[in-house]
Amino acid sequence: MPLKLSLKPGEKFVLNGAVVQNGDRRANLVLQNKASVLREKDIMQQGEATSPARRIYFPVMMMYLNQSTNSGEYYDDFVLRMTEFMNALSNPEILAECVSVSRDVMAGELYKALLRCRKLITYEDERLKG
């Protein structure tokens, strides 16, 4: 199934590990086959992984972007961070979301896991505000 990307002028994205930047006009791209794609807004630098949920997101993102290479160190980091996070939780809905993230990672559904990780980050941000 093709993936259509609508890009703003100057918007960056990562395509199979390569950083690509759109030119000075809005553009539409259609990817006809499977590829690892992340928009600029979804890319996290290592220094931005400053909270427990973000420290889960980062290794999942790295596994997603590096699917063609050995992602063992990122997987080990993911398992450690997810275990720590789950041990600190009591909310059954968020615990269930953590289990779903873990299942997605084990199944190789890394983009799906990233979307679920965003929910963990939102939950964490809400808890820290309150």
C-alpha positions as CSV (number, residue, x, y, z in Angstrom):
1,M,0.0,0.0,0.0
2,P,1.6,3.3,-1.0
3,L,2.3,6.0,1.6
4,K,1.6,9.6,0.6
5,L,3.7,12.3,2.3
6,S,2.6,15.9,2.1
7,L,5.6,18.1,2.9
8,K,5.8,21.7,3.9
9,P,8.5,23.9,2.4
10,G,11.8,23.1,4.0
11,E,10.4,20.1,6.0
12,K,12.8,17.3,6.8
13,F,12.2,13.6,7.1
14,V,14.2,10.5,7.5
15,L,13.9,7.9,4.7
16,N,15.6,4.6,5.4
17,G,18.2,6.4,7.5
18,A,18.9,9.3,5.1
19,V,17.8,12.8,6.1
20,V,15.9,14.4,3.2
21,Q,14.7,18.0,3.1
22,N,11.9,19.4,1.0
23,G,12.6,22.4,-1.2
24,D,11.0,25.8,-1.0
25,R,7.5,24.7,-2.1
26,R,4.9,22.3,-0.7
27,A,5.4,18.9,-2.2
28,N,3.7,15.5,-2.2
29,L,5.7,12.3,-2.4
30,V,4.3,8.8,-2.8
31,L,6.3,5.9,-1.6
32,Q,5.3,2.8,-3.5
33,N,7.0,0.2,-1.3
34,K,7.8,-0.4,2.3
35,A,10.3,2.1,3.8
36,S,11.2,3.5,7.2
37,V,10.0,7.1,7.2
38,L,9.8,9.5,10.1
39,R,8.9,13.2,9.9
40,E,11.0,15.8,11.6
41,K,8.5,16.3,14.4
42,D,8.7,12.6,15.3
43,I,12.4,12.4,15.4
44,M,13.9,12.6,18.9
45,Q,17.6,13.3,19.6
46,Q,19.3,11.3,22.3
47,G,19.6,14.3,24.5
48,E,15.8,14.8,24.4
49,A,15.2,11.4,26.0
50,T,14.9,13.1,29.4
51,S,12.0,11.2,31.0
52,P,11.1,7.6,31.4
53,A,8.5,7.5,28.6
54,R,10.9,9.3,26.3
55,R,13.7,6.8,27.2
56,I,11.3,4.1,25.9
57,Y,10.5,6.0,22.7
58,F,14.1,6.7,21.7
59,P,15.3,3.0,21.4
60,V,12.1,2.1,19.6
61,M,12.7,4.9,17.2
62,M,16.3,3.8,16.7
63,M,15.2,0.2,16.0
64,Y,12.7,1.5,13.5
65,L,15.3,3.6,11.7
66,N,18.0,0.9,11.8
67,Q,16.0,-2.1,10.8
68,S,18.6,-3.3,8.4
69,T,21.4,-3.3,11.0
70,N,21.8,-5.1,14.3
71,S,19.5,-3.3,16.7
72,G,20.4,-5.5,19.7
73,E,21.7,-2.7,21.9
74,Y,18.5,-0.6,21.3
75,Y,16.3,-3.6,22.1
76,D,18.1,-4.3,25.4
77,D,17.8,-0.6,26.3
78,F,14.1,-0.7,25.4
79,V,13.5,-3.8,27.6
80,L,15.3,-2.2,30.5
81,R,13.4,1.2,30.2
82,M,10.0,-0.5,29.7
83,T,10.6,-2.7,32.8
84,E,11.5,0.3,34.9
85,F,8.5,2.3,33.6
86,M,6.0,-0.5,34.2
87,N,7.3,-1.1,37.7
88,A,6.6,2.5,38.6
89,L,3.0,2.4,37.3
90,S,-0.3,1.5,38.8
91,N,-2.7,2.7,36.1
92,P,-4.1,-0.4,34.4
93,E,-4.9,1.4,31.1
94,I,-1.3,2.6,30.8
95,L,0.1,-0.8,31.9
96,A,-2.0,-2.4,29.1
97,E,-0.6,0.2,26.6
98,C,2.9,-0.8,27.8
99,V,2.2,-4.4,27.1
100,S,0.9,-3.4,23.6
101,V,4.1,-1.5,22.9
102,S,6.1,-4.5,23.9
103,R,4.0,-6.8,21.7
104,D,4.4,-4.5,18.8
105,V,8.2,-4.4,19.3
106,M,8.5,-8.2,19.5
107,A,6.4,-8.5,16.4
108,G,8.6,-6.0,14.5
109,E,5.7,-3.5,14.2
110,L,8.0,-0.7,15.2
111,Y,6.1,2.2,13.7
112,K,3.0,1.0,15.5
113,A,5.0,0.8,18.7
114,L,6.2,4.4,18.2
115,L,2.6,5.6,17.9
116,R,1.8,3.8,21.2
117,C,4.9,5.3,22.8
118,R,3.5,8.8,22.0
119,K,0.5,7.9,24.3
120,L,2.9,7.0,27.1
121,I,4.6,10.4,26.7
122,T,1.3,12.2,26.7
123,Y,0.3,10.3,29.9
124,E,3.6,11.1,31.5
125,D,3.4,14.8,30.6
126,E,-0.1,15.0,32.0
127,R,1.0,13.4,35.3
128,L,4.0,15.7,35.6
129,K,1.8,18.8,35.2
130,G,-0.7,17.8,37.9
